Amino acid sequence: MQFITNNTPPASTRQRPAKLLLALALVFIAPFISAKQVDVHDPVMTREGDTWYLFSTGPGITIYSSKDRVNWRFSDRAFATEPTWAKSIAPSFDGHLWAPDIYFHNNQFYLYYSVSAFGKNTSAIGVTVNKTLNPKSPDYRWEDKGIVIQSVPNRDLWNAIDPAIVVDEKGVGWMSFGSFWGGLKMFKLNSDWTRPAEPQEWHSIAKRERSILVPDTDARPAQIEAPFILRKGDYYYLFASWGLCCKGAESTYHLVVGRSKSATGPYLDKNGKDMNEGGGSLLIQGNKNWVGLGHNSAYTWDGKDYLVLHAYETADKYLQKLKILNINWDKDGWPVVDPKELDSYKSKRLK
């Protein structure tokens, strides 16, 4: 038996107030220390009911959900592993599906995605469909429809990645896509949006200078990719990413824009230069806090316009973060975004 020879209470009793204070402190400060920003590449979004869904590059395509576009929870992956055909297209495919786009059509959601090897155009764009994005629904099931288009080295001077859908004034669906090589292309989709329409109709919509003497297997020097077209008023606005992503402090990614009164172009910048001739007006570029940013999507929700993109945060070892910026419009009808919103918008990844 232990005898207590002074008035000091047992250790377990002394620790109770301290533990209580610690517990209370954690209740109040936990929201500030536990919520990390959402780190994504190539974000696209859609809404079903009162919920927004965010899709990004990652194993199986990473999906998050949110009620307010700030607080996000992991929802699912579109593929538990990978498409059955992926390695037949790109033998060095590492499981990461790239650069998705999501669009609601024919009473279902079409999720387009890219299979590729970094820096090569051994690539393909596939599509999987689902009746709902709510994993708790009995109708929730992704059904892969296979390859939409494929690029082959030494056959194609374009790269079949970075798909994005736009619907023209006649209700016709078009897919824009492309990365480096011969620039950004577009083709008309068939009625079920799983293949090019027949007879095929293709257009070149943007490119940067590339010598004909560069070997066809080389991606550079034409640093352009990730088209996204927003229809607004009388115009279609083509956003594109110039420069290099994924290089940490050396990233030069930034966004340019042009516009056209036709979905298929020509897309002209503010100076009237065709984006097929290297044109493109600067929309937003990196700064000391966010060294590179790009691969955007753009949307109109409830009468307001938004730019969705990723940006590399200097203070977090250049980790890519989700950004959602307000789009305003100048007197000439060109989009304007405030770089200060790169700091003011902070997503929260909830457990």
Secondary structure, 3 states (H helix, E strand, C coil): CCCCCCCCCCHHHHHHHHHHHHHHHHHHHHHHHCCECCCCCCCEEEEECCEEEEEECEECCEEEEECCCCEEEEEEECCCCCCCCHHHHCCCCCCEEEEEEEEEECCEEEEEEEECCCCCCCEEEEEEEECCCCCCCCCCCCEEEEEEEEECCCCCCCCCCCCEEEECCCCCEEEEECECCCCEEEEEECCCCCCECCCCCEEEEECCCCCCCCCCCCCCCCCEEEEEEEEECCEEEEEEEECCCCCHHHCCCEEEEEEECCCCCCCECCCCCEHHHCCCEEEECCCCCEEEEEEEEEEEECCEEEEEEEEEEHHHCCEEEEEEEEEEECCCCCEECCCCHHHHCCCEEEC
